[in-house]
Amino acid sequence: MWSGTEHINNAGAMAYGGELPDSGPWHLDHSQLRTLKIAIEWRRAKREASGQKTAPDILKHWKEIEDEVIEAYRGACHEEGLYWI
C-alpha cells in the first residue's frame, strides 16, 4: 500500500516521464488513474490551504483536467462494480 507521498511522487514521474502528453489522449490503467486521483486531491487541498491565488483562467484549465481524470477513475471503478460517492 502506498502512502500519499508515494502517489504524489509517482504522479510527478508520470507527468515528467512522458506518460501524460500535452496533447492527445491519455491511455491510463486503473492504477494510474487512482494515483492521479489521489495526487489531484492532495493538490486541491494544498491549493486551498495556500494563501496564494491562482489566475482564474489557469485554475479553470487545471480544474477541467482534474475533473476529467477523476471522472475517468470513477468510470473505471464502476466498470469493476465498485461504487463510491
N, C-alpha and C positions, 0 to 999 in steps of 0.2 A: 504494500500500500504506500503510495507516495504522499508526502506532505504537501501543503500548499506551495511552499517554496520550490519544490521539485517540479510541480506543474508550471509555475511561472518560468523557471529556467528552461524547461522543455519547450514551452510555447515560444520563448525567445529564440531557441535553437531552430524551431520550425520556421520562424519568420526570417531569420538570417541565413538559414541553410537552404533556402530556395524552395521549400515545401509550400510556401504561401506566396505565389506570384502576384505581382501588382496588377496584372490583367489576366483575364480568362478565368475559367472555373477552378475551384479548389477541389481536388478529389481526396477526401479525408475519410478515414475509417472511424469507427465508433470511439476508439480510444483517443485518437487525435482530437475529435470533436469534444470529448469530455475534458481533455487537457485545456483546450482553448476556452471552453465554458468556464472552468474554474479560474483561469487566468483573467478572463473578462470580468468575472465577478469581483476578483481582487482589485483589478484596475479601476472598476467603477467605485468601489468602496474607497480606495486610495484617492481618487479624483474628488469625491465628495468631502473627504476629510481634509483635503488640502485647501488652503486659503487662496490658492491661485485660481484665476478664472481663465478658462479656455475660450478662444473665439467661438461664437455660436456656429459659424459655418463649418469650422473644423470639427467641433463637437458633434454636429448633426451628421457629418460624414462618418465619423467613427461609430456613432450610435447605430447607424444603419447597418454597418458591417457587423458590429457586435450582435445586434438583434437577429441578423440572418444566421450567424453561427449558432446562437442559442436555439433558434427555431429548427435548424438542421439537426442539432443534438436531440431536441425534443422529438422530432420526427423519427430519428434512429431508435430512440428508446421505445416509442410507440410501436414501431415495426417489430421489436423484440418482445412486445407485450408488457413493457414496463411503462408505467404512467406516473407522472409527478406534477405537482402544482407549483 
